[in-house]
Amino acid sequence: MKVIAVLIPTFTIEYSLDVLSGIADYFRGKEAKVVIIQTRIPGVNQGAFDYQYCTGFEYAKAKEVDAVICVSGLYASQMEEDRLREILKGYEPRPVISIALDPQTKNSYVIQADCRKSIKDVVNHLKREHDCKKIAFFSANETRSKEALERYDAFTDALDACKLTFYPEMVYDGNFTDFKAHDEIIARFKSKNDIPFDAIVCANDMMASGCIRAFEEIGVRVPQDVKVVGFDDAIVASIVSPKLSTINQDIYSQGYEAAEIADRVLNGEKMKKVLLNPLVTKFRQSCGCIGMDRSMPIYKNVDGEICSDLNEKNDGVMQFVNALNEKNTIVTLIDTIRGFNTLKQMFFSLKFIAQECALGGMAVHFFKDVQLIDSEQEFVMPDEVELHMYYTDAKKSEVFRPGLFVDPHKKIFSARSMGDISGIFLLNPIFIGEANYGYMLCRITENKFADYNVYLKIIMNAVAQAYDYTSKIQEGRNLERENTDLALQSRMDELTGILNRRGFIEQGQAALDLLQETDTSGVIFFCDMDGLKKINDTWGHEMGDKAIMLQARVLKDIFRSSDVVGRLSGDEFGVVALGMKIGYVEHTRLKINMLCKKVSIENQLPFTLSISLGAVDLQKSSVLKQLLSEADKELYKEKVKKHARQ
């Protein structure tokens, strides 16, 4: 059975959804295994430990992988093309099918969007149908991306072909973003009298959206005063007012064609090395082709024919229903994982988790030893992984620790789990912070890739925590294991028994990533004991250590078991409180003060435990260390208030 690996940096943007849907739809029902691997972009990390996803590049090198499809346009937008080609060279001699960038490997194929004809059609349309003579351009040339430069060159060529003058001073840069384009217009023009052009073509829809917002603010009417045309036909094109004229790349077809090339090449057929994908030009309200009174989703094509523009993406009801279903699934999933602590307990919920998340199967693989991976070091994949548990709907079977081991350099599928089952699979590394445990393989039944991204984050965190908890239990039974499990020991504080700074940062960041991915509230606390120096000086360091231990116990008792509590330094603690709202902080402070007094009396301390808190919610950053710094500033304010009252 053919195995095709798909490399893509993210599931969470519209482009990814379209291209992956095309690939999945082509292969669905065929005798092939398609493994979609989300890798992130090397060197570009949104989360503190996103670099862990880059381990996916190594799994695609397994000998059982017959061909690689790379969504190279997304990578090349944020990394050097030569660096990307160097990565793709590592998959030789397999066929490499690339979408956008020519990989230049020995057996490569590339699908590229033919934007030149479409942009020429747009410029010709603006001249012929709307009598536009001065056409400006919003570029993203500063990104130096292949798409940006191609679209700019296509625009200048189109002006020449249509015998229109090119005005260099009417080329602006919006970096492919809405807000940058908006700010550029606002900075340059104060009213419609300042606008030197009668139409503007934008290198993507986000910049076109920013233009329309800016024009409205300075009294420029679209399309009466200025015609606006975008590129991509993103969701924003259908919801902005007026509805945006644009160019649809038909990303779905590019994914479908990439899949077809991989399939046919592996069947021994000869295929063209370069395939130019035709684009679809859609003229809507922002150029004046469709009246503002027309509410139905329609557009005019280049021949002037009215076409239906109805699809699930711009159906508000469907979007609402899908979003509601996703939230319900997430709530159910979170409630389910709260019900288990150990890996065996998780196994008993495996079938339910898979079915609830529209997974046709799931296999969990662990390395023999946890790998600690730093962002600066290259991942060296171990020679062995154990299939720890799996569930498959196709075989109606679920097994815990079948005693199967595989070399991931050779195979990523275990024979007894899903080795002989065709379908579309997602491969996701299992990690928390720097600790990498192995990988999950999930067989998917639907094309809801953004939803799967959230589900896998939740499941991944649950698996890693269950692994750690199970290891900790086994440590108590096996002294030899206790001496060798350095990964777990290095994250615990010896004095208090809670997480040390390293463990807190790792697990806290993982919890924070999950909170922000699921749009859930949370509060970050930075805590500092009051008067520890005086305790040490007056009653000795032994009493000081006892105070620190008791203070840690207070925090553990106040916060829930699902919250992350750690000791950051001598008398400093950190807390990631999941689901808490910032308005609950004062109540938490009162509860801590009351318990501090109670614990002090119960332990007959010659002083009363006291601790100051600084708290922030998740609005200021997605990085735990930065949020701790913000909480530290709030802590300082609390300390000042306490000193003023003394």
Secondary structure, DSSP 8 states (H G I E B T S, - for coil): -EEEEEEES-SSSHHHHHHHHHHHHHHTTSSEEEEEEE--BTTB-SSTTGGGGGGHHHHTT-TT--EEEE-HHHHHTTS-HHHHHHHHHTTTTS-EEEESS----TTEEEEEE-HHHHHHHHHHHHHHHH----EEEEE-GGGT-HHHHHHHHHHHHHHHHTT----GGGEEE-TT-HHHHHHHHHHH-SSGGG---SEEEESSHHHHHHHHHHHHHTT--TTTT-EEE-SB--HHHHHSSS--BEEE--HHHHHHHHHHHHHHHHTT----SEEEE--EEEB-GGGTSS-TT--S-EEE-TT--EEE---GGG-HHHHHHHHHHHHHHHHHHHHHHTT--SHHHHHHHHHHHHHHTTEEEEEEEEEEEEEE--TTS-----S-EEEEEEEETTTTEEEEEEEEEE-TTT-SS-TTTTTT--EEEEEEEEEETTEEEEEEEEEESSS-HHHHHHHHHHHHHHHHHHHHHHHHHHHHH-HHHHHH-HHHHTTB-TTTSSB-HHHHHHHHHHHHHHHHHTT--EEEEEEEESSHHHHHHHH-HHHHHHHHHHHHHHHHHHS-TTSEEEE-SSSEEEEEEET--GGGHHHHHHHHHHHHHHHHHHTT-SS---EEEEEE-TTS-S-HHHHHHHHHHHHHHHHHHHHHH-
